[in-house]
Every structure is written in C-alpha cells, then in structure tokens.
Amino acid sequence: MGNSNTVNRSPAPAFHYAVLIVIAFISLGPILWVLVGSFKTRSEIYSSAFSLPRSFGFANYTEAFRLVPIGKYFMNSLIVCTANTLLNILVVAAFSYILARFDFRMKNLLVAAIASVMLLPSQSLAVPIFTLLRSFHLLDTKTGLILIYAAFGIPVSFFILRSYYLSIPRSLEEAASIDGAGFLTTFLKIIVPLSLPGLVTAAILQFLSTWNEFFFALVLTSGDQARTVPIALSYYLGTFSNNYPALFAAVVLTILPPIAIFVFSQEKVVESLTAGAVKG
C-alpha cells in the first residue's frame, strides 16, 4: 500500500515542475532572444533569427548610442524615476499611517476617493495636466514628470503601506507612548523600521511603473532635456526599424535596471506582500 501511494503522488510534483518550466520559458525566452540578438549582425538576424552570433561584441550597443542620445534619456529616466519614487514614498508613508491608525470623520470617504483614482484612466487627464503644467512653466521639464508620476502612484503606494501598517501590533505604539515617545518619534523610530519591507515594495513598484511609462513622457516633453528611455525606443521603432541589432541593444539597456532592482529586492517584496495579506 505504501508503495502504491508513493506512485500515485509522484506525478503531481512532476506536473508542477513542468508547468513552472513552461512559465519560465515563456517569461525568459523573449528576453534571452533579444539579448542574443543584440550581439548579432543584420545579416545574421535576417538569415536565422534563433541562431547564436558568430562573435560577441558591443558594436551594436555603440551604434545604439550613436543613432539616438539614449545615454541622455537613460540619465533622465534615472533622475525622474528616483526622484518621483522618493517623493511618493515620503508623502504616502505619513498619511497612509494616519489613515491606518486613527479614526476621524470622513476617513472612509477619503479612502474611497483614493481608491476611485485607480479606476480613472490616466489618459483622460492628459489635457488638464498639460494645461496645468504649461501654466506653471513645467512642460518639457524633469520636474513636471516627477510631480505627475509621484501623484499618479499615490493610490498603489497607499494601499500597500496601509495594509502593512495594519499588520503591525498596536501594542508596540502603546508601549512607546507609555515610555513618553510622541507621535513623530514613534513613527520614525518604531513604525518606519518595522515597515521597511512595505516601503521597499511600494518604492520598487513605483520605480518600475514610471520607468516603463510612455504616454506622459511623450505628451509632456518635446526635447532631449527631459525625455526618458521609452521615448528612445519609439525613435528606434519609427526611424531605425530595419536596424534590429541596435534596437535589440537599446531594449537590453532599457530592461536591465528594473530587472536588477527586482532581483536584488525580491525578498523584501515577498515579505511585504505576505505581511500585508494578513490584515489587508
């Protein structure tokens, strides 16, 4: 009986591994294909799209920088994404804690208003946002993009941090209050360190969403001083669409930073999502 039970249970793990392998292949296959293609010549790509390159060199990456000022756009993306992420987290970390811990009039209405923003298509606000930034002379500036991205990221960051705050026992704050700690001291020295996984998760999601954002980067900018990496890729697709090796090199340069960020911080992300699920 024991052997038959073992035999009956054995196909399940094998099936699970097979499904995981298929999912991994679907997820990583296009990335590896683009990475390999970035080292090929045009003739190699046209002759066989799935063959390995005869030699590995960085000529295509040099060509990518020559055709479009991708280095400038890359730095713009780093500045805009880092600044708007910091601004978003600094603002949301405080008021999401207040909404998670304190009861006051119209609190539920405020939470509902924040949630309703997630249902509103961002493209529907393009005209008023364009008009607003133009009136403040912030069109075609990194400052304008930073403010817009930080504002649009508020709902997601809010619900991530609010869920994480709700998972922290209130007894810790009560003990700090008995010891004479005020609100600001309790928040900065107790809540913030305990909420680090949640803060990291919100920051990562905010950074990744703005790194890949295309619509407002196109609508609100018109020159090289503020445009970001997704705009550089659109240049390749429109003007240099036949230069696939340079296009693949540009794509690799674009996707490497978010992949690296997620790989090095995935433990914090999983920890935060698990903790937030306890008292969402």
C-alpha positions as CSV (number, residue, x, y, z in Angstrom):
1,M,0.0,0.0,0.0
2,G,2.8,2.4,0.9
3,N,4.5,1.9,-2.5
4,S,1.2,2.4,-4.4
5,N,0.5,5.7,-2.5
6,T,4.0,6.9,-3.4
7,V,3.5,6.1,-7.0
8,N,0.1,7.8,-7.1
9,R,1.5,11.0,-5.6
10,S,4.6,11.2,-7.8
11,P,3.1,12.7,-11.0
12,A,1.8,15.8,-9.1
13,P,5.3,17.3,-8.4
14,A,6.4,16.4,-11.9
15,F,3.4,18.2,-13.4
16,H,4.1,21.3,-11.2
17,Y,7.7,21.4,-12.3
18,A,6.7,21.1,-15.9
19,V,4.3,24.0,-15.6
20,L,6.9,26.1,-13.9
21,I,9.4,25.3,-16.7
22,V,6.9,26.3,-19.3
23,I,6.1,29.6,-17.5
24,A,9.8,30.3,-17.1
25,F,10.5,29.6,-20.8
26,I,7.6,31.9,-21.8
27,S,8.8,34.7,-19.4
28,L,12.6,34.4,-20.1
29,G,12.5,33.3,-23.7
30,P,11.9,36.7,-25.3
31,I,14.4,38.4,-23.0
32,L,17.1,35.9,-23.9
33,W,16.2,36.1,-27.6
34,V,16.6,39.9,-27.5
35,L,19.9,39.6,-25.6
36,V,21.4,37.2,-28.1
37,G,20.1,39.3,-31.0
38,S,21.8,42.4,-29.6
39,F,25.2,40.7,-30.4
40,K,24.3,39.7,-33.9
41,T,24.8,41.5,-37.2
42,R,22.0,42.3,-39.5
43,S,22.8,39.5,-41.9
44,E,22.8,37.0,-39.1
45,I,19.4,38.1,-37.9
46,Y,17.9,38.0,-41.4
47,S,19.4,34.6,-42.1
48,S,18.4,32.9,-38.8
49,A,16.5,34.7,-36.0
50,F,17.2,31.9,-33.5
51,S,20.9,31.1,-34.1
52,L,23.8,32.2,-31.9
53,P,26.0,35.1,-33.1
54,R,29.4,34.2,-34.6
55,S,31.1,36.5,-32.2
56,F,30.2,38.6,-29.2
57,G,31.0,42.3,-29.3
58,F,29.5,45.6,-28.3
59,A,29.3,47.2,-31.7
60,N,25.5,47.2,-31.6
61,Y,25.5,49.0,-28.3
62,T,27.8,51.6,-29.6
63,E,25.5,52.0,-32.6
64,A,22.5,52.4,-30.3
65,F,24.2,55.3,-28.5
66,R,25.2,56.9,-31.9
67,L,21.8,56.8,-33.5
68,V,19.8,58.2,-30.6
69,P,21.0,60.1,-27.5
70,I,20.0,57.1,-25.4
71,G,22.6,57.9,-22.7
72,K,20.8,61.2,-22.1
73,Y,17.4,59.6,-22.0
74,F,18.8,56.9,-19.7
75,M,20.0,59.5,-17.2
76,N,16.7,61.4,-17.4
77,S,14.9,58.1,-16.6
78,L,17.1,57.5,-13.6
79,I,16.7,61.0,-12.3
80,V,12.9,61.2,-12.9
81,C,12.2,57.7,-11.5
82,T,14.4,58.0,-8.4
83,A,13.1,61.5,-7.5
84,N,9.4,60.7,-8.0
85,T,9.7,57.5,-6.1
86,L,11.3,59.2,-3.1
87,L,8.7,62.0,-3.2
88,N,5.9,59.5,-3.5
89,I,7.1,57.4,-0.6
90,L,7.8,60.3,1.7
91,V,4.3,61.7,1.2
92,V,2.4,58.4,1.3
93,A,4.2,56.9,4.2
94,A,2.9,59.5,6.6
95,F,-0.7,59.9,5.6
96,S,-1.3,56.2,5.0
97,Y,-0.1,55.6,8.6
98,I,-2.6,58.2,9.8
99,L,-5.5,56.6,7.8
100,A,-4.4,53.1,9.1
101,R,-4.2,54.0,12.8
102,F,-6.6,56.9,13.6
103,D,-10.3,57.3,13.3
104,F,-11.8,60.6,12.2
105,R,-14.7,62.0,10.3
106,M,-14.9,61.3,6.6
107,K,-12.0,58.8,6.9
108,N,-13.8,56.2,4.8
109,L,-14.7,58.8,2.2
110,L,-11.1,59.8,1.8
111,V,-10.0,56.1,1.4
112,A,-12.8,55.7,-1.2
113,A,-11.6,58.8,-3.0
114,I,-8.1,57.4,-3.2
115,A,-9.3,54.1,-4.5
116,S,-11.5,55.8,-7.1
117,V,-8.4,57.3,-8.7
118,M,-7.3,53.9,-9.6
119,L,-10.4,53.4,-11.8
120,L,-9.8,56.7,-13.7
121,P,-7.8,56.3,-17.0
122,S,-4.7,58.5,-16.8
123,Q,-5.1,59.4,-20.5
124,S,-8.4,61.1,-19.7
125,L,-6.5,63.6,-17.6
126,A,-3.9,64.4,-20.3
127,V,-5.5,67.8,-21.3
128,P,-5.9,69.3,-17.8
129,I,-2.5,68.0,-16.8
130,F,-0.9,69.5,-19.9
131,T,-2.7,72.9,-19.3
132,L,-1.7,72.9,-15.6
133,L,2.0,72.2,-16.3
134,R,2.0,74.8,-19.1
135,S,0.6,77.4,-16.7
136,F,3.4,76.7,-14.2
137,H,6.1,76.6,-17.0
138,L,6.8,72.9,-16.2
139,L,6.3,71.5,-19.7
140,D,9.3,69.6,-21.1
141,T,11.0,69.5,-17.7
142,K,12.0,66.7,-15.4
143,T,10.3,68.4,-12.5
144,G,6.9,68.2,-14.3
145,L,7.3,64.5,-14.9
146,I,8.4,63.9,-11.3
147,L,5.3,65.6,-9.9
148,I,2.9,63.9,-12.2
149,Y,4.4,60.4,-11.7
150,A,4.5,60.8,-7.9
151,A,0.8,61.9,-7.9
152,F,-0.4,59.0,-10.1
153,G,1.5,56.5,-7.9
154,I,-0.2,57.6,-4.7
155,P,-3.1,55.0,-4.7
156,V,-1.0,51.9,-5.2
157,S,1.6,53.0,-2.6
158,F,-1.2,54.0,-0.2
159,F,-2.9,50.6,-0.2
160,I,0.4,48.7,0.1
161,L,1.6,50.7,3.1
162,R,-1.8,50.9,4.7
163,S,-2.0,47.1,4.6
164,Y,1.4,46.7,6.1
165,Y,0.7,49.2,8.9
166,L,-2.4,47.2,9.8
167,S,-0.2,44.1,10.3
168,I,1.9,45.9,13.0
169,P,0.6,45.3,16.5
170,R,-0.8,48.4,18.2
171,S,0.8,47.3,21.5
172,L,4.2,48.5,20.2
173,E,2.9,52.0,19.8
174,E,1.1,51.9,23.2
175,A,4.4,50.8,24.8
176,A,6.2,53.6,23.2
177,S,3.5,56.1,24.3
178,I,3.9,54.8,27.9
179,D,7.6,55.4,27.7
180,G,7.0,59.0,26.7
181,A,7.5,58.8,23.0
182,G,5.5,61.3,20.9
183,F,3.8,60.6,17.6
184,L,6.8,61.6,15.4
185,T,9.3,59.6,17.5
186,T,7.0,56.6,17.4
187,F,6.6,56.8,13.7
188,L,10.2,57.4,12.8
189,K,11.9,55.1,15.3
190,I,9.4,52.2,15.5
191,I,6.9,52.2,12.6
192,V,9.3,53.1,9.8
193,P,11.9,50.4,10.6
194,L,9.2,47.8,11.0
195,S,7.6,48.9,7.8
196,L,10.8,48.7,5.7
197,P,9.7,45.8,3.6
198,G,6.4,47.6,2.8
199,L,8.3,50.8,2.0
200,V,10.7,48.9,-0.3
201,T,7.8,47.2,-2.1
202,A,6.0,50.4,-2.7
203,A,9.2,52.1,-3.9
204,I,10.0,49.3,-6.3
205,L,6.5,49.2,-7.9
206,Q,6.6,53.0,-8.2
207,F,10.0,53.0,-9.8
208,L,9.1,50.2,-12.3
209,S,5.8,51.7,-13.3
210,T,7.4,55.1,-14.0
211,W,10.5,53.6,-15.7
212,N,8.2,52.0,-18.3
213,E,5.7,54.9,-18.6
214,F,5.4,56.2,-22.2
215,F,2.2,58.3,-22.6
216,F,3.0,61.2,-20.3
217,A,6.7,61.1,-21.2
218,L,5.6,61.7,-24.8
219,V,2.9,64.2,-24.2
220,L,4.6,66.4,-21.6
221,T,8.0,66.6,-23.2
222,S,9.3,67.7,-26.6
223,G,13.1,67.7,-26.4
224,D,16.1,65.7,-25.2
225,Q,16.4,67.5,-21.9
226,A,13.5,65.6,-20.1
227,R,12.5,62.7,-22.3
228,T,13.0,59.2,-20.9
229,V,14.1,55.8,-22.2
230,P,10.7,54.6,-23.6
231,I,10.8,57.6,-26.0
232,A,14.2,56.5,-27.2
233,L,12.8,53.1,-28.1
234,S,10.0,54.7,-30.0
235,Y,12.6,56.5,-32.1
236,Y,14.2,53.2,-33.0
237,L,10.9,51.6,-33.9
238,G,9.9,54.6,-36.1
239,T,13.1,55.7,-37.7
240,F,15.6,52.8,-37.4
241,S,13.1,49.9,-37.6
242,N,15.3,48.0,-40.0
243,N,18.3,48.1,-37.7
244,Y,17.3,45.3,-35.4
245,P,20.7,44.7,-33.7
246,A,20.8,48.3,-32.5
247,L,17.1,48.1,-31.5
248,F,17.8,44.9,-29.5
249,A,20.8,46.6,-27.8
250,A,18.6,49.5,-26.8
251,V,15.9,47.2,-25.4
252,V,18.5,45.4,-23.3
253,L,19.8,48.7,-21.9
254,T,16.2,49.6,-21.1
255,I,15.2,46.4,-19.3
256,L,18.3,45.7,-17.3
257,P,17.9,48.3,-14.5
258,P,14.3,47.2,-13.5
259,I,15.3,43.5,-13.7
260,A,18.3,44.1,-11.5
261,I,16.3,46.1,-9.0
262,F,13.7,43.5,-8.6
263,V,16.2,40.6,-8.4
264,F,18.1,42.2,-5.5
265,S,15.0,43.2,-3.6
266,Q,12.5,40.4,-4.3
267,E,12.8,39.0,-0.7
268,K,11.5,42.4,0.7
269,V,8.7,42.4,-1.9
270,V,7.6,38.9,-0.9
271,E,7.8,39.6,2.8
272,S,5.7,42.8,2.4
273,L,3.0,41.2,0.3
274,T,2.8,38.2,2.7
275,A,2.5,40.5,5.8
276,G,0.0,42.8,4.1
277,A,-2.2,39.9,3.3
278,V,-2.7,39.1,6.9
279,K,-4.7,42.2,7.7
280,G,-5.5,43.7,4.3
